[in-house]
Amino acid sequence: MTNLQKTAVSMCVIDDIESVVEGICTQIDWDSHGIVICGTALNGETGLALIHEHRPDIILTDIRMPKLDGMEVARITREYLPESKVLLLTGYTDFHYAQQAIGMGVFDFITKPFSLEQIEEAVLKARGAITDSRQRMLQLHDLEQQARESRRMKRQHVLDLLVRYATDEQSADEYWESLQIDMNKERLVVALLQIDHYGAQAQLPVKEAELTHLILHNIIEETISCYTKGAVFKDGAGRFVALFNVPPDMTPDEIASYYCENMSKYAKFTVSVGVGREVQHIHELAESYEQAAIALAFRFYTGGNTVYNYEQISRASPLTGLGSALEQELLQFAGCGNRQQAQRLLDEILEGLLSAHPRPEPGQFKIVCYQLTFLMLRTFHAKLDEDEFQSIPARLREHSAMDTNSSQELQRHLGELCELGCELINNKHRSDANKAIDEAVNYIGQHLHLELTVRHCAKQVHLSPSYFAAMFKRKMGCTFNSYLNQIRMERAKAMLLEDKQIQEVADALGYEERRYFTSVFKKNTGLTPTEFKQKYWQEETYQ
């Protein structure tokens, strides 16, 4: 707490009579007046040491004391603590003496004999003077702070105009002269500094966010002052403009790298820095600012804590669009639900863009990713039912997903969309195949009299023979031929027990020759059709 902000008033009492000191300190309720007794002394010399140690606001001292009298204490205190109020306890009543005491900085004097009420009244009078003085100082301090803030805001406003808007040399010079800052008008560079992952920091309480910006502003300003002349001001949420003269023995990138280093060292944040080209005069600052903004956008690829120089990225050539062969192959695999191949092609397309030298501008990379997202969504929509398509989370379907500050986030977004879409298509394939197998089983049960084959049944449910055979075995737990043979034998047993003729049964189950049917039946049951019937009737008779 500063002296201006203190509310309590401190006081020390110095007198060579111990009972006087004790009475003054204990028989008046100083706490109720906001006065704290910070110490006492029984002689002037000890009292002066006490004053040096505690720096009291009020000094109540007797004039006649051993070793050092009250007048000398007042004189030394005036030199050492000019704002403190000295109250003298004295037996002198001479007007000339009073003038002398006041000339030495004595605030008031109390003549003996005195009462405690007189002491209390004099001390409260001194306390009032101290409080008034503090209030005036606070007001003066506020006015000075407002004046400094006004000058700072004006400087930021003028600098903001110079870096954002093109102007002629004469007008720029007039603006610059109004700033009165210690910086050369030639050989200037604009750097933009962005707090990394600022979205998370934006949730901070207002006071904490304000303190954070102040800390970062000071770190940038002090970093510049170590190497050159410059100025710093805010440029929107979580972003600062650093304008500085290029030192003869350093590059702008070197100074910018110190920004990153000092932020990591002294703050709990990292920053990305975009550096524009050096300009020869202040009227060209808008060009350097625009270049710094373009360079800063390239943090999209690295995630931050890096310096990006416009000179290194300005040669990036515009993208001509996606490679049609890779694109079509990706969509074909995605439409078939082949996640592994689709993901491989997606990675190949994106890695091809990211490994280009120089890399494309982030905005162009985002456009390509938007195109890929749209094409995959269109493919999935064509293959899925509406409710299946709507099960894809909105964050993967909506265009706002493209609004990201990281190429890694964008890659994850596309990868998740590809994986989920392929999974939904595979689920649909499995569901459709299960329905097709159910239809095939129903068809088999109604057409046992035909010559049934894998190819024939697959054709009925519009599947390829190989896929039909695989799905049939997966769902039914046995091969198509095993199932067909089993269902025919079960039907044959039922017909024989209904006392159907063997030839009639053979014809109904698609066996052209009775002998072949008999052979197959015996192979599956261990009995000929006739033996099967006889065994059944015998069991019925005995029952």
C-alpha positions as CSV (number, residue, x, y, z in Angstrom):
1,M,0.0,0.0,0.0
2,T,1.4,3.4,-1.0
3,N,1.4,6.4,1.3
4,L,-1.3,8.0,-0.7
5,Q,-3.6,5.0,-0.2
6,K,-3.1,4.6,3.6
7,T,-6.2,5.3,5.7
8,A,-4.7,4.8,9.2
9,V,-2.4,7.6,10.6
10,S,0.7,6.6,12.6
11,M,2.0,8.5,15.6
12,C,5.0,8.2,18.0
13,V,5.2,9.8,21.5
14,I,8.5,11.1,22.9
15,D,8.8,12.4,26.5
16,D,11.3,12.0,29.3
17,I,8.6,11.4,31.8
18,E,7.4,7.8,31.5
19,S,4.0,8.4,33.1
20,V,3.2,11.1,30.6
21,V,4.0,8.8,27.7
22,E,1.9,6.0,29.2
23,G,-1.0,8.3,29.9
24,I,-1.1,9.7,26.4
25,C,-0.8,6.2,24.8
26,T,-3.3,4.4,27.0
27,Q,-5.9,6.8,28.2
28,I,-7.1,8.1,24.8
29,D,-8.9,5.7,22.4
30,W,-6.7,6.3,19.4
31,D,-8.0,3.3,17.5
32,S,-11.5,5.0,17.2
33,H,-9.8,7.9,15.5
34,G,-7.9,5.7,13.0
35,I,-4.6,6.5,14.7
36,V,-1.9,3.9,15.5
37,I,0.8,4.3,18.1
38,C,3.9,3.0,16.2
39,G,6.4,3.6,19.1
40,T,7.5,5.6,22.1
41,A,10.8,7.0,23.5
42,L,12.1,8.6,26.7
43,N,14.7,10.9,25.1
44,G,15.3,12.8,21.9
45,E,18.1,10.6,20.6
46,T,16.1,7.4,20.9
47,G,13.1,9.2,19.6
48,L,15.0,10.3,16.5
49,A,16.0,6.6,15.8
50,L,12.4,5.7,16.3
51,I,11.3,8.3,13.7
52,H,13.9,7.0,11.2
53,E,12.7,3.4,11.6
54,H,8.9,3.9,11.5
55,R,8.5,7.2,9.6
56,P,5.4,8.3,11.6
57,D,2.8,10.7,10.3
58,I,2.5,12.5,13.6
59,I,5.4,13.1,16.2
60,L,4.3,14.2,19.6
61,T,7.4,15.3,21.6
62,D,8.4,17.2,24.6
63,I,10.7,20.2,24.0
64,R,13.0,19.7,27.0
65,M,14.6,16.2,27.0
66,P,18.0,14.8,27.7
67,K,20.5,14.1,24.8
68,L,18.4,15.9,22.1
69,D,15.7,18.4,22.7
70,G,12.3,18.7,20.9
71,M,13.3,21.7,18.7
72,E,16.3,19.7,17.3
73,V,14.0,16.7,16.7
74,A,11.6,18.9,14.8
75,R,14.4,20.5,12.7
76,I,15.8,17.1,11.7
77,T,12.4,15.6,11.1
78,R,11.5,18.5,8.7
79,E,14.5,17.6,6.6
80,Y,13.8,13.9,6.7
81,L,10.0,13.7,6.7
82,P,8.6,17.0,5.4
83,E,5.0,15.7,5.3
84,S,5.0,14.6,9.0
85,K,3.3,16.8,11.6
86,V,5.3,17.6,14.7
87,L,3.4,18.6,17.9
88,L,5.6,20.1,20.7
89,L,4.8,19.8,24.4
90,T,6.2,23.0,26.0
91,G,6.1,25.2,29.0
92,Y,7.1,28.3,26.9
93,T,4.4,30.7,26.0
94,D,6.4,33.5,24.4
95,F,5.1,34.5,21.0
96,H,8.7,34.8,19.6
97,Y,9.4,31.3,20.6
98,A,6.2,30.1,18.9
99,Q,7.3,31.7,15.7
100,Q,10.6,30.0,15.9
101,A,9.0,26.6,16.5
102,I,6.6,27.0,13.6
103,G,9.6,28.1,11.4
104,M,11.2,24.7,12.1
105,G,8.2,22.9,10.8
106,V,6.3,22.4,14.0
107,F,2.6,21.9,13.2
108,D,1.4,23.0,16.6
109,F,2.5,23.2,20.2
110,I,0.7,22.4,23.5
111,T,1.6,24.4,26.5
112,K,1.9,22.9,30.0
113,P,0.1,22.1,32.0
114,F,-2.1,20.3,29.5
115,S,-5.1,18.0,29.7
116,L,-5.6,14.8,27.7
117,E,-8.5,16.5,25.9
118,Q,-6.0,19.2,24.6
119,I,-3.7,16.4,23.4
120,E,-6.5,14.6,21.7
121,E,-7.7,17.8,20.0
122,A,-4.3,18.8,18.7
123,V,-3.6,15.3,17.4
124,L,-6.9,15.1,15.6
125,K,-6.2,18.5,14.1
126,A,-2.9,17.2,12.7
127,R,-4.7,14.0,11.5
128,G,-7.2,16.2,9.6
129,A,-4.4,18.1,7.9
130,I,-2.7,14.8,6.9
131,T,-5.9,13.4,5.5
132,D,-6.6,16.6,3.5
133,S,-3.0,16.5,2.2
134,R,-3.4,12.9,1.1
135,Q,-6.7,13.6,-0.6
136,R,-5.1,16.4,-2.6
137,M,-2.2,14.2,-3.5
138,L,-4.6,11.5,-4.7
139,Q,-6.5,14.0,-6.8
140,L,-3.2,15.3,-8.3
141,H,-2.1,11.7,-8.9
142,D,-5.4,10.9,-10.7
143,L,-5.0,14.0,-12.8
144,E,-1.5,13.1,-13.8
145,Q,-2.6,9.5,-14.6
146,Q,-5.4,10.8,-16.7
147,A,-3.0,13.1,-18.6
148,R,-0.6,10.2,-19.2
149,E,-3.4,8.0,-20.3
150,S,-4.7,10.7,-22.6
151,R,-1.3,11.1,-24.2
152,R,-0.9,7.3,-24.5
153,M,-4.4,7.0,-26.2
154,K,-3.5,9.8,-28.6
155,R,-0.2,8.2,-29.5
156,Q,-1.9,4.8,-30.0
157,H,-4.6,6.5,-32.2
158,V,-2.1,8.2,-34.4
159,L,0.1,5.1,-34.8
160,D,-3.0,3.1,-35.5
161,L,-3.9,5.5,-38.3
162,L,-0.3,5.4,-39.8
163,V,-0.1,1.6,-39.9
164,R,-3.6,1.0,-41.1
165,Y,-4.1,3.7,-43.8
166,A,-1.9,4.8,-46.6
167,T,-1.0,8.5,-46.5
168,D,1.4,10.9,-48.2
169,E,4.8,11.7,-46.8
170,Q,3.9,15.3,-45.7
171,S,0.8,14.2,-43.8
172,A,2.6,11.3,-42.2
173,D,5.4,13.7,-41.0
174,E,2.8,16.0,-39.4
175,Y,1.1,13.1,-37.6
176,W,4.5,11.8,-36.5
177,E,5.6,15.2,-35.0
178,S,2.5,15.2,-32.9
179,L,3.6,12.0,-31.1
180,Q,6.8,13.4,-29.6
181,I,8.3,9.9,-29.2
182,D,11.9,8.9,-29.3
183,M,12.0,7.0,-32.6
184,N,13.5,7.6,-36.0
185,K,11.2,8.0,-39.0
186,E,13.4,5.9,-41.3
187,R,14.2,2.2,-41.4
188,L,11.0,1.0,-39.7
189,V,9.4,-2.4,-39.4
190,V,5.9,-3.4,-38.3
191,A,5.5,-6.7,-36.4
192,L,2.2,-8.2,-35.3
193,L,2.1,-10.3,-32.2
194,Q,-0.8,-12.6,-31.5
195,I,-1.4,-14.5,-28.2
196,D,-1.5,-18.2,-29.2
197,H,-4.8,-20.1,-28.4
198,Y,-6.4,-16.8,-27.4
199,G,-9.8,-18.3,-27.5
200,A,-9.1,-20.0,-24.2
201,Q,-7.7,-16.8,-22.7
202,A,-10.7,-14.8,-23.8
203,Q,-12.7,-16.6,-21.0
204,L,-10.7,-14.9,-18.3
205,P,-12.4,-12.4,-16.0
206,V,-12.1,-8.8,-17.2
207,K,-9.5,-7.7,-14.6
208,E,-7.3,-10.7,-15.2
209,A,-7.5,-10.2,-18.9
210,E,-6.6,-6.5,-18.5
211,L,-3.6,-7.5,-16.3
212,T,-2.5,-10.1,-18.8
213,H,-2.5,-7.6,-21.7
214,L,-0.6,-5.1,-19.5
215,I,2.1,-7.7,-18.7
216,L,2.5,-8.7,-22.3
217,H,2.6,-5.1,-23.4
218,N,5.4,-4.4,-21.0
219,I,7.4,-7.5,-22.0
220,I,7.2,-6.4,-25.7
221,E,8.1,-2.8,-24.8
222,E,11.1,-3.8,-22.7
223,T,12.3,-6.3,-25.3
224,I,12.4,-3.5,-27.9
225,S,14.2,-1.1,-25.6
226,C,17.0,-3.6,-25.1
227,Y,18.0,-3.4,-28.8
228,T,16.4,-0.4,-30.5
229,K,13.8,2.3,-30.4
230,G,10.1,1.5,-30.9
231,A,6.5,1.7,-29.8
232,V,3.8,-0.9,-28.8
233,F,0.1,-0.7,-28.9
234,K,-3.0,-3.0,-28.9
235,D,-4.5,-4.1,-32.2
236,G,-7.6,-6.0,-31.2
237,A,-8.3,-8.9,-28.9
238,G,-5.1,-10.7,-28.0
239,R,-3.0,-8.9,-30.6
240,F,-0.3,-6.1,-30.5
241,V,1.5,-4.0,-33.0
242,A,5.2,-3.5,-32.4
243,L,6.8,-0.7,-34.5
244,F,10.6,-0.4,-34.2
245,N,13.7,0.9,-36.0
246,V,15.9,-1.8,-37.5
247,P,19.3,-1.8,-35.7
248,P,22.3,-1.8,-38.0
249,D,23.7,-5.1,-36.5
250,M,20.4,-7.1,-36.3
251,T,17.6,-8.3,-38.5
252,P,13.9,-7.8,-37.6
253,D,13.5,-11.6,-37.2
254,E,16.1,-11.6,-34.5
255,I,14.3,-9.0,-32.5
256,A,11.0,-10.8,-33.1
257,S,12.5,-14.1,-31.9
258,Y,13.3,-12.3,-28.6
259,Y,9.6,-11.5,-28.3
260,C,8.8,-15.2,-28.4
261,E,11.6,-16.1,-26.1
262,N,10.8,-13.5,-23.4
263,M,7.0,-14.3,-23.5
264,S,7.8,-18.0,-22.8
265,K,10.2,-17.0,-20.1
266,Y,8.3,-14.4,-18.2
267,A,4.6,-15.1,-19.0
268,K,2.4,-18.1,-19.1
269,F,1.6,-17.5,-22.7
270,T,3.3,-17.9,-26.1
271,V,3.0,-15.6,-29.0
272,S,3.2,-15.8,-32.8
273,V,4.9,-12.9,-34.6
274,G,4.3,-11.8,-38.2
275,V,7.1,-9.5,-39.6
276,G,6.6,-7.1,-42.5
277,R,9.2,-5.7,-44.8
278,E,11.4,-2.8,-43.7
279,V,10.2,0.6,-45.0
280,Q,12.3,3.7,-45.5
281,H,9.8,6.2,-44.3
282,I,6.7,6.3,-42.0
283,H,4.3,7.0,-44.8
284,E,5.0,3.4,-46.0
285,L,4.0,1.8,-42.7
286,A,0.6,0.6,-43.9
287,E,2.4,-1.7,-46.4
288,S,4.6,-3.3,-43.7
289,Y,1.5,-3.7,-41.5
290,E,-0.4,-5.5,-44.2
291,Q,2.6,-7.8,-44.9
292,A,2.9,-8.6,-41.2
293,A,-0.7,-9.6,-41.1
294,I,-0.3,-11.9,-44.1
295,A,2.8,-13.5,-42.5
296,L,1.1,-13.9,-39.2
297,A,-1.7,-15.9,-40.8
298,F,0.9,-18.7,-41.5
299,R,0.8,-19.7,-37.8
300,F,-2.2,-21.7,-39.1
301,Y,0.4,-24.4,-40.1
302,T,2.5,-24.5,-37.0
303,G,0.2,-23.7,-34.0
304,G,2.2,-20.7,-32.9
305,N,5.3,-19.7,-30.9
306,T,7.1,-18.9,-34.1
307,V,8.3,-15.9,-36.2
308,Y,6.9,-15.6,-39.7
309,N,8.6,-13.2,-42.1
310,Y,6.7,-11.9,-45.1
311,E,9.9,-12.2,-47.2
312,Q,9.8,-16.0,-46.7
313,I,6.2,-16.6,-47.6
314,S,5.4,-14.0,-50.2
315,R,6.5,-16.2,-53.1
316,A,3.8,-18.8,-52.4
317,S,2.0,-19.5,-55.7
318,P,-1.8,-19.8,-55.8
319,L,-3.4,-23.3,-55.8
320,T,-4.8,-24.5,-59.0
321,G,-7.3,-26.9,-57.4
322,L,-7.5,-30.5,-56.5
323,G,-5.9,-33.3,-58.5
324,S,-9.0,-34.8,-60.2
325,A,-7.6,-38.4,-60.3
326,L,-6.9,-38.4,-56.5
327,E,-10.1,-36.6,-55.8
328,Q,-12.2,-39.1,-57.7
329,E,-10.4,-42.1,-56.3
330,L,-11.0,-40.7,-52.7
331,L,-14.7,-40.3,-53.4
332,Q,-15.0,-43.8,-54.9
333,F,-13.4,-45.4,-51.8
334,A,-15.4,-43.2,-49.4
335,G,-18.7,-44.1,-51.3
336,C,-17.9,-47.8,-50.9
337,G,-17.2,-47.4,-47.2
338,N,-13.5,-48.3,-47.6
339,R,-12.2,-46.2,-44.7
340,Q,-8.6,-47.4,-44.9
341,Q,-8.1,-46.5,-48.6
342,A,-10.2,-43.3,-48.4
343,Q,-8.1,-42.1,-45.4
344,R,-4.9,-42.9,-47.2
345,L,-5.9,-40.8,-50.2
346,L,-7.2,-38.0,-48.0
347,D,-3.8,-37.9,-46.2
348,E,-2.0,-38.0,-49.5
349,I,-3.9,-34.9,-50.8
350,L,-3.4,-32.9,-47.6
351,E,0.2,-33.8,-47.1
352,G,0.9,-32.9,-50.7
353,L,-0.4,-29.4,-49.9
354,L,1.4,-29.1,-46.6
355,S,4.7,-30.3,-48.0
356,A,4.7,-27.8,-50.9
357,H,7.5,-25.2,-50.8
358,P,6.5,-22.5,-50.2
359,R,3.3,-23.5,-48.6
360,P,0.0,-22.1,-50.0
361,E,-1.6,-19.2,-48.2
362,P,-3.8,-20.5,-45.3
363,G,-6.9,-19.1,-46.9
364,Q,-6.3,-21.2,-50.0
365,F,-5.6,-24.3,-48.0
366,K,-8.9,-23.8,-46.2
367,I,-10.8,-23.5,-49.5
368,V,-9.3,-26.9,-50.6
369,C,-10.4,-28.4,-47.3
370,Y,-13.9,-26.9,-47.7
371,Q,-14.1,-28.5,-51.2
372,L,-13.1,-31.9,-49.9
373,T,-15.6,-31.6,-47.0
374,F,-18.4,-30.7,-49.4
375,L,-17.6,-33.5,-51.8
376,M,-17.4,-36.1,-49.1
377,L,-20.7,-34.9,-47.6
378,R,-22.4,-35.1,-51.0
379,T,-21.1,-38.6,-51.5
380,F,-22.3,-39.8,-48.1
381,H,-25.6,-38.1,-48.6
382,A,-26.2,-40.0,-51.8
383,K,-25.3,-43.4,-50.2
384,L,-27.1,-43.0,-46.9
385,D,-30.7,-42.6,-45.9
386,E,-31.7,-39.2,-44.6
387,D,-31.8,-40.2,-40.9
388,E,-28.4,-42.0,-41.3
389,F,-26.9,-38.9,-42.9
390,Q,-28.3,-36.7,-40.1
391,S,-26.6,-38.9,-37.5
392,I,-23.3,-37.3,-38.6
393,P,-22.7,-34.6,-35.9
394,A,-23.5,-31.1,-36.9
395,R,-19.9,-29.9,-36.2
396,L,-18.8,-32.2,-39.1
397,R,-21.5,-31.2,-41.4
398,E,-21.7,-27.4,-40.9
399,H,-19.5,-24.9,-42.8
400,S,-18.4,-23.3,-39.5
401,A,-16.1,-26.2,-38.9
402,M,-13.8,-24.7,-41.5
403,D,-13.3,-21.6,-39.3
404,T,-10.3,-22.9,-37.4
405,N,-6.8,-21.4,-36.7
406,S,-4.9,-24.6,-37.1
407,S,-4.2,-26.9,-40.1
408,Q,-3.9,-29.8,-37.6
409,E,-7.5,-29.1,-36.4
410,L,-8.7,-29.0,-40.0
411,Q,-7.0,-32.3,-40.8
412,R,-8.6,-33.9,-37.8
413,H,-12.0,-32.6,-38.9
414,L,-11.7,-34.1,-42.4
415,G,-10.3,-37.4,-40.9
416,E,-13.2,-37.7,-38.5
417,L,-15.7,-37.0,-41.3
418,C,-14.1,-39.6,-43.6
419,E,-14.0,-42.3,-40.9
420,L,-17.6,-41.7,-39.6
421,G,-19.0,-41.5,-43.1
422,C,-17.3,-44.8,-44.2
423,E,-18.5,-46.5,-40.9
424,L,-22.1,-45.4,-41.6
425,I,-21.9,-46.7,-45.2
426,N,-20.5,-50.1,-44.0
427,N,-23.3,-50.3,-41.3
428,K,-25.8,-49.7,-44.1
429,H,-24.2,-52.3,-46.3
430,R,-24.3,-54.8,-43.5
431,S,-27.9,-54.0,-42.8
432,D,-28.9,-54.1,-46.4
433,A,-27.0,-57.4,-46.8
434,N,-28.8,-58.9,-43.8
435,K,-32.2,-58.0,-45.3
436,A,-31.1,-59.5,-48.6
437,I,-30.1,-62.8,-47.0
438,D,-33.5,-62.9,-45.2
439,E,-35.1,-62.4,-48.6
440,A,-33.0,-65.2,-50.0
441,V,-33.8,-67.6,-47.2
442,N,-37.5,-66.9,-47.8
443,Y,-37.1,-67.4,-51.5
444,I,-35.3,-70.7,-50.9
445,G,-38.1,-72.0,-48.7
446,Q,-40.7,-71.3,-51.4
447,H,-38.6,-72.6,-54.3
448,L,-37.1,-75.8,-53.2
449,H,-38.4,-77.5,-56.3
450,L,-36.0,-75.5,-58.5
451,E,-32.3,-76.1,-59.1
452,L,-31.1,-73.6,-56.6
453,T,-27.5,-72.3,-56.8
454,V,-25.5,-69.4,-55.3
455,R,-25.6,-67.5,-58.6
456,H,-29.4,-68.0,-59.0
457,C,-30.2,-66.9,-55.4
458,A,-27.8,-64.0,-55.5
459,K,-29.4,-62.7,-58.6
460,Q,-32.8,-62.7,-56.9
461,V,-31.6,-60.3,-54.2
462,H,-29.3,-58.2,-56.6
463,L,-26.0,-59.2,-55.0
464,S,-22.8,-60.5,-56.6
465,P,-22.4,-64.3,-56.1
466,S,-19.2,-64.0,-54.1
467,Y,-20.6,-61.2,-51.9
468,F,-23.8,-63.1,-51.4
469,A,-22.0,-66.3,-50.5
470,A,-19.8,-64.5,-47.9
471,M,-22.7,-62.6,-46.4
472,F,-24.9,-65.8,-46.3
473,K,-22.2,-67.7,-44.4
474,R,-21.7,-64.8,-42.0
475,K,-25.4,-64.5,-41.2
476,M,-26.5,-68.1,-41.3
477,G,-23.4,-69.7,-39.8
478,C,-23.0,-72.2,-42.7
479,T,-22.4,-72.2,-46.4
480,F,-25.2,-71.8,-48.9
481,N,-25.0,-75.5,-50.1
482,S,-25.0,-76.8,-46.5
483,Y,-28.1,-74.7,-45.6
484,L,-29.9,-75.7,-48.8
485,N,-29.2,-79.4,-48.2
486,Q,-30.3,-79.1,-44.5
487,I,-33.5,-77.3,-45.4
488,R,-34.4,-79.9,-48.1
489,M,-33.8,-82.8,-45.7
490,E,-36.0,-81.2,-43.1
491,R,-38.7,-80.7,-45.7
492,A,-38.2,-84.3,-47.0
493,K,-38.7,-85.7,-43.5
494,A,-41.9,-83.7,-43.0
495,M,-43.3,-84.9,-46.3
496,L,-42.4,-88.5,-45.7
497,L,-44.1,-88.4,-42.3
498,E,-47.2,-87.1,-44.1
499,D,-47.0,-90.4,-46.1
500,K,-46.1,-88.7,-49.4
501,Q,-44.6,-90.9,-52.1
502,I,-40.9,-90.9,-52.4
503,Q,-41.0,-89.7,-56.0
504,E,-43.4,-87.0,-55.1
505,V,-41.0,-85.8,-52.4
506,A,-38.0,-85.9,-54.7
507,D,-39.9,-83.9,-57.3
508,A,-41.0,-81.3,-54.7
509,L,-37.5,-80.8,-53.6
510,G,-35.8,-80.5,-57.0
511,Y,-34.3,-83.9,-57.3
512,E,-34.9,-85.2,-60.9
513,E,-34.1,-88.8,-60.0
514,R,-35.6,-90.8,-57.1
515,R,-32.4,-92.8,-56.8
516,Y,-30.2,-89.7,-56.3
517,F,-32.7,-88.3,-53.7
518,T,-32.6,-91.6,-51.9
519,S,-28.8,-91.5,-51.9
520,V,-28.6,-88.0,-50.5
521,F,-31.3,-88.7,-47.9
522,K,-29.5,-91.8,-46.6
523,K,-26.2,-89.9,-46.5
524,N,-27.8,-87.2,-44.2
525,T,-30.0,-89.4,-42.0
526,G,-28.4,-92.9,-42.2
527,L,-31.7,-94.3,-43.5
528,T,-33.3,-94.6,-46.9
529,P,-36.7,-92.8,-47.2
530,T,-38.5,-96.2,-46.9
531,E,-36.6,-97.2,-43.8
532,F,-37.2,-93.7,-42.3
533,K,-41.0,-94.1,-42.8
534,Q,-41.0,-97.7,-41.4
535,K,-39.1,-96.7,-38.3
536,Y,-41.5,-93.8,-37.7
537,W,-44.6,-96.1,-38.0
538,Q,-43.1,-98.7,-35.8
539,E,-42.5,-96.1,-33.1
540,E,-46.0,-94.9,-33.5
541,T,-47.4,-98.4,-33.2
542,Y,-45.5,-99.2,-29.9
543,Q,-46.5,-95.8,-28.4
